[in-house]
Amino acid sequence: MAKTAEPKSKTPAAKAPAPRTATKARDGAGSRRSGPASVYQHMPAGSSFFELSRLMVVGIDSAAGRLIQKAQDGPNGSWPAAWSIIAPGAWLIMTAGLTKDGRVAVVAQLSGTTKLSFITEDANQVGPIDKWNPPADIGAPPGATSYQKLTMANDADGRIEVFATDNQGRIWWIYQNPDQIVQVQKTITPPGTTTPIVVTVDVLAPPAQPWSDWQQLNGQLVTVTAIRQGDGRIALFGINSGLHLYRCQQTKPQAFKVSDWTQWAQIDTGQTGGFTEMAPVVGPLGATNLFALTQNGQVLHTRQQPAGSDTWTAWATPGYSRVPKYTLAAGIQGDGDIVLVSSDQQRVHEFNAQWDAYTQNWSGWRDFNASQASTRLSLNYNADGRLALFSLMLIPDGTQGLWTLNQVAIDSSEWEFEWTALTTSNLKQIVVVRDLTPPV
């Protein structure tokens, strides 16, 4: 069972552009789905999506540097009052994702060391309490003394690949090694005989070394974001100290060395200017889409064309903003379409839903809520497919609080009005993940 949640491609027969555009123009959120929604298509027959996931926030607190988490109490469930500690000690920076079998995985730096630790949910999640495995040391890139950004993605095999930018702007890469093939002898009795024989067969076994060595990728960046693409290759997007935006991607689904990556391509232009944020997402046609926020507060869009290729469209805009924006998030809603959420310099939140991926038809930016202070936004979807928005807002004491709200239904243009507070202070960093193996 595939445990990642990238949407699958939709065929033209399942989604003809002309009727869909007409439906949206008529009623704004009309019924237009034919067949299973793309977020459900990777599930086995007879298995309900809501039975298999809940949202979890992994974070670091500001006071003690504790590595903590808070998760829904079940599919589409409520949020508990308390945060739970993932691992003891004080932590400086982290990222989170999923293991091949759907458990939450965290990579983080413990205070006092440059080495990074890999922490996963225990596979035995029987009972109501989350269980975590002890941190495993995955070493440190040579010469790194601190990190500016950590990010991870699953490759074509489901193995985790981790990327880091260090204090010098160098880009580092480490990955879980694939299983190895070993030969074992087995005793069998061939059909039609009663005499056992010994045969030698090839079987998969865990690798002798769980992780690769750290490898330095070309280039120099401040921040980098990784995403698994529709064809299984990982793509990287990065911004350097001059706010120039770059992309590169693996040349094959199983990449093991630096030469298995394309060169970095600078994708900002004289007209776009520099970029401050980037939000890549795989769209309903299977192509990687990159949304990026310019220094002037406009959201621009480029995408693979065709899907899975190394060619990209020219920059376009999904809608002009009269008030400049300062933060951006991209997500996939329950029918597999892209939704953007942003906040502008007046602290008003807007969403922009893609109505049709064939024609690149968008709803346009629509105000739907606001914050009292500057915020960072994250999107993920609930077990029933409704999007959940998370707002990490700066508060007067210099720390950050976290609030969340949901779409009222899949593909809805309405959102809940009242925010749910997950904490009103004391957060340093968060990552939102979808836990496929919650305690039972």
N, C-alpha and C positions, 0 to 999 in steps of 0.2 A: 504494500500500500504506500503510495507516494505521500510523503509527509510535508512537502513544501506546498505553498499555497499560491504560486504564480498562476494566473488565469491561462486557460488553454485557448488556442486560436479558435475563432468561430468561422464557419464556412459561409460563403456568400449566400447559399441557399437558406441558411438559418437566420440570416439577418440582411434583408435586401435594403439598400440605402434609401430608395425613394419612399416606400411606404412608411419607413420609420421616421424620416424627417417630417413627413406630413402629419403623423400622429403627434409628434412633439410640438409641432407648430399649433396644433389644434387644442390639445388639453394639457401640455406641459409635462405630464407624467403618465401618459396613457399605457395601457397594457400592450406589450410588444414582444414578450418573451416567447420563443418557440423552442421547446426542449429544455434540458437542465441548464441552470445558470452556470457560467464558466467556473465559479469558485467551488461548485459541487461536482464538476465533471470528473475530477481525479479520484473520487471516492468509490469504493467497491459497491456493486449492486446490493441493495438492501441495507446499506449502512447510512444512517442519518447523520448529516454533518453536525447538528447540534449536540449529538452525543459525544463528540470527539474533541471539543475545544473550549477554551475559555481565554479571556484576555488577562495578561499579566504585565505589570510594570516592574522592571528591574531598575534599581537606582543606587545612588550613593548619597548618604545624608551629609549635611554640612558641618554638623557639630563634631561627631566622632569619626567621620569617614567610613561608617559601617556600610557594608554591601547588603542591600535590603531588597525585598520584593513585596508586592501586594497584588493579589489575584482575585478575580471574580470567584464566588463560592460555588459556581457551576456554570454550565452553558447559559449565556445571557443573564447571568446571576448578578447579585448585588455585590458591593465591595465591603470587605470587613473594615473595622475601625483601625486595627493595628497593622503595622508592617512587621514582616518576619525577617530575621537575619539569615542570609545565605551562607556566609562563612565568617569566622572570627577575624579580628584585626581591623586595621584602618586601611582604606583603599583610596587610590588617587584618581584612577580613570578606568572606564570599563566600556564594553559593548556586549550585546546579547543577540542570540538567534536560536536556531533549533538544530538538534542532532539529526542524524539520518533517520532515526526511528521516532522523531517527533517530540523528544524531551527538550526542555529549555536548557540552553548552554550559555555560559558567561565566560568572557575573557577579561581579566582585570589585572591591574598592577597594585601589588601590596606595598604599602609605605615602607621605606627603608631598603628597597631592592629595585633594580631595573628589570628583573625577571618578570615575566607575565605568567599568570595562573589560568588554568582551564578548569571550569567547574560545571558540572552537569547535574540535573535532577537524577536522583536514584531511580533505576528502572523499576524498583519495587515501591510502588506508590499506593499500597493498600492502607486504608485508613484515611482519616480526615486531615492529617498533618503532612505538609510538604517535606520531603526528604531530599537532601542534597549530598552528593559525593564529596569527599575531601578535595581541596584544590590540588591539581596536578601541575607540576612545573613544566612549562614549555620553553623556558630559556628567554634570552634577550638578544635582540639584534646586536651585532658587534659594534661597540662604541656608543651605543645609545645611552643617554643619561636620563631622559624623560621623553614623554610622548605628547604629541599635539592631538592626535585622533586615532582611534581604533575602529575598525569596521570588519564585519564578517559576512560571508555568503556561503551557500551550499553549491557545490559543483554538480556536474552531470550525474555523478555517482551518489550524490547526497552527502559526500564528505565535506567537512567544514574547512574553509580557507579563510585565513585571518590576514588583515592588512593593517599596517601601522605607519604613521608619519612620526619621525622622532624630532628631537629639539633642533636638529640641523636641517630639517626639511627632507631628509632622506625617506624613501618609500621602501617598506619591508614587507615580505610575504612569507607565510608559513602555512602548511596544509597537513591535514591528516593523511597519512600514507594509506594506499589501498590495500585491501586484503591480498595475501600472497597465495600462490598455488603450491600445494605440497602433495607429495605422493604418499598414499597409505595403502597398506595391504588389508584386504577384506576376504573373509571366507564365505563363499556362496555355494549353493547347490544348483547347478544348471537344471533348467526344466527338462523333464523326461529322464533324469538320472537320480541316483541316490548317493552318488559319490561327491563329497565336498571338494572344492578346489580353492586355491588362493589366487586372487587377482590383485593387480596394482591399479589404483584409480587416482585421479586428480581430484582434490577437494580444496575448498577455500579455507584459509586459516588467518587469524589476525596477523598483522605485520609484526616483524621482529622489533621494529622501532615505531611507536605510535605516530610520531610527528616527523616531518621533514626537517632539515636544517633551515634556518632563516636565510632567505635570499634577498638581495637588494635589487629592486626594479629600477630602471632608468628614470631620471627626472628628479625634480625637487618641488615639493608641494607642502602647503600648510595643512590642508584637510583633504580627505579622500573618502569616497563612498563606493561600496561594492554592491553589485546586484547580479543575481543569476538571471540570464536571459532565456528566452523561449526555447533556444536550441541547446541549453545546458551550459554554454560558455559564460564565464563571468566577465562582466564589464566593470571598469573603474572610471569614475569621474572625479576630477580634482581641481582645486583652486590654489594658486600660489600666492606669495606675499604681495604680488602686484595686481591681484584680483583677476588674473588671466585664467580662463577655464579650459580644461583639457579632458580628453577621453582616450582610453585604450581598451583593448579587450583580448581575451585569449584567442589564439588562432585555431585551437582544437578543444573539444570538450574535456579531454584529460590532459591538463597542462602540468608539467613537472619541472620545467626549467625556464629561466628568464627568456630564452629565445622562443618560447611558446607564446609570447605576447607580442602584439603589434607595438609599433612606436607610438608615443603620445602625439595626439593631434590637437593643436591649439584651435579652439572653436569660437572664441570671442572675436569680434571684428571691430573696426573703427566706428561703425555705427552702433553696435550694441554697447560698447564700452565694457568696463569690468563687471564681474558678477560677484555677488555676496553669498548666495545660497543656491543649492542644486537639489532637485528632487526627482530621481529617476524612478520609473515604474514600467512594468510590462503591460501593454494594453490588450484589448480584447482580440486584436488581430495577430497577436503573438510577437509584435514588434516592441523593442525597447523605446520608450519615450523619455526624453529628458526635458524637465521644466526647470528653468533657472531664473533667479531674481537679479535684475541689473542694479547697478549703483543708483540709478534714477528711480528705482521702485517699480519697474514694469516686469511682468512675467512673460518670458519668451519660451518657445517650444521648438524642439527638433526631434526627429524620430528616425529609426531605421526604415529604409525603403529600398528593397522589400525586407520583410521580417527575416532576421537571422543573417543579414548581409553586413558588409563593412561599409556600406554607403548610407548617407544620412541626408535628410532634407535640409533645405535652407531654413534659417530662423524664421519663425512666424509668431503671431500673438494670438492666444485664445480669448483675448478681450483686453481693451485698453483701460487703464485705471486713472481716473482724474486725480485721485489722492494717492500719492506714492505708497507702495507697500514696503514692509520691512521684514516680513517672515512668510514662509511658504511651506506647505505640506502637500503631498500627492498620495492618493490612495485608490483602492479598487472597491466599488460598492458591490452589492449582492448580485447584480446581473452581469458583473465583469467589467463594467465601464469605469472610466477614470473620473475621479472627482478631485478637484483642487480646493484647498482652503488656505486663506491668507488673512493677514491683519494689516491694516494700513496705519499711517502715521497719526490718525485720529483714534486709533485703537479699536476700530470697527472691524469685525470679522466678516469675510465674504466667502461664499463658495461659488464654484464654477463647474458644472457637470457636463461631461462630453455626451452629447445626444447620439452622435453617429461617428464612428471611427473611420468609415469609408470616405465621408465627405468632410471630416474634421469640423463637424457642427457642434457648437457649444451653447450652453444656456446663457452665457454672459455672467459677469460678476454680480452676485446678489447679496446684499447685507442680510445677516441673520442673527448676529449677536455682537457682543463687545466685551472688552476687558478694561479694568481700571488702570492697568499698567502694562509695560512691555511684556511680551510673552514669546515663547517658542511653541510651535504647534506640531502635533504628531497625529497621524490617522492610522486606524486599523479597523477591521470589521469584526462584529460580534458573531457568535455561533449561528445566528439566524440571518446573517448577511448584512444587517444594518451597520452603517459606519459609526465608529466611535471617535470623537475628537478629544484630544488631550491637550490641555493648555498649561504649560510650565511658566508661571508668571512671576516676575520679579516683584518682591515685596519690600517695604521700607527698611527692614533690618539687613538687606543685602543678600538674603537667601532667596529661595524660590518655593512657591506653593504649587500644588498640582490639582487641577479640576478637570472634569470630564462631562460630556453630554453626547447624546446619540441622535441619529436620524430616527424619525418616528416609524418608518417602514423602509423596506428595501426599495431603492430607486425613488425615494421621496425627496421632494424639495423642501419639506418641513423638518425642522430640528426641535428637539426639546428646548424649552426656554430656560429652565433652571439648571444650573451647574451642580454636579455632585463633587464635593470636596474630598479629595483623597489625602491631602495634607495641606494645611494653611501656611506652612513654613518649613525651613530646614532641609530643603533638597538642593543637591549640587548638580546632579545629572540623572537622566532617565533614558531608558529604551523600552518601547512597548513591543511585546511579542505575543503570539498566539500559541498557547500551551496545548498540545494535542494529547498529552498523557497526564491529565490532572489526577489528584488523589481520588479514590473511590471508597 
